[in-house]
Amino acid sequence: MSFSALKRFARVCGVFAWSAVAVAQEPADPPAGHGTEPPAAGAPAGGDGERRPIDALEAKKQQFRDRGKRARPPAPSPNNPHGARRQGPRTVPASDLPPGTIEVRVTSKDEMIENQPVTLVVSKQSIERGNVDTTLTATTDERGVATFSGQPTESDHIYDVQVGVGEARYSTGQFQFRQQDAGVRALVPVYKSQNSLDGLLLLTRTLIALVPQDNMFVVDVLLRVENYGEVSWLPQNVKFPLPEGFKALNVREPNADGHFEADGDTGVKLTGTMSPGQHDLMFRFHLPTDGKPDISFHFPTSLNTGMVRVILESSPSMKLELPGFPAPEESRNQDGQRRLVAGRDFLSEKVRAPDDVEVKISGIPTPAAGRTVAVALAAALAIGGLAQAFNRKRSATPVRSDLSKEDRERASELILEELIALEQAFQQGSIGRKTHEQAKRQLLEAFARLRAEPEELEAGEPRTAEV
């Protein structure tokens, strides 16, 4: 799946600092020459402040010994919403394993790790013949270990380890052999699972980014699911209806343990396994504007919503409004384009999030009325030219144009003004490249026909305009 605009979205997410880990830090030591260190044992009091190097070294060692005796704060707990993230399935190089060996270690506090089925998906990448997938299976022993030997270590082979426990699935994601002379060890923790939210500490945060393009908005939605419990959640019938008229739905990483999938023609639904830890799920769709200067739509919040943030990459004329939210803040992205950001932290406010969020966008640039008139005039002249050319074939008497010179001059001035306005709108980012190119081509064709000689108009072959 191609997400060429994901870099832009990553920059957008730079303002989306959600789960900062609160880790207490020790105070830094004062730089050399600042503060006062206690004199080393046996050193004479007073004096000119000079100290032997051995005394300074002993004093520094004593300072480190005293620091080691201090009571250190406990490590952040995964069950704390501001604590560290839970480490999920992962792979590490293993020099103690033979080359081409993948050792899977299943760990759990509650589930049985013996006789668990393990699946290894092997994908051989090929541009000429296409990708070929092969599935291998094994069963864990009493230690929770399963081994796949003799696997190719070349870079055109990609692997994915999957462990199914009941209805839940835990996978490492795709990986390759990093070292040709070593194996790979896959560490896969598994948990109990349930469909309901009873007894689970779950939090979600939502980011909606809107980028205007030609007569539509590209909408990227990022849902972060944070599971602070010890049980995996298997969502059932968790649906997200999308705005009416949405198109081109594209789900990122549809094969991940937890992911979105299309829910008919109405929206998306959450499915898969939400194991303890953090899961970032993303999808994209297009929202047509139909040439209207204002649009409004509702977007549903998810379960236990802690934060919602909406980001609009906007032109100077656009305005963003979210009823019930603070006024949006204006900033600039890395390209210098105007950006409007609005959001609420319901977790900090200690209030329940609404069932949905209304997004209102106004001041959307639309094609100018003069341009429409000019293009319509050009079309009328083109049709007239074709009709006259057809009549010339049927009659030896040429048909002259009835359009006066004054009308022709006024229409030409109108088109020139529209060309100037079009270039200014493109430079300001109010319109996209495709709209700019199409409108410019139509205006130039209209200008060429207006400036053509009557004889050329009758023949339907105007000269090329140079502006």
PyMOL commands that set and color helices and strands:
alter all, ss='L'
color gray80, all
select helices_A, chain A and resi 6-15+53-68+346-349+369-394+405-427+433-451+454-459
alter helices_A, ss='H'
color red, helices_A
select strands_A, chain A and resi 90-94+102-107+117-124+132-139+145-148+157-165+168-171+183-189+192-194+202-213+216-227+231-233+238-241+247-251+258-263+267-272+277-288+295-300+305-313+319-321+329-332+338-345+356-362
alter strands_A, ss='S'
color yellow, strands_A
deselect
rebuild
show_as cartoon
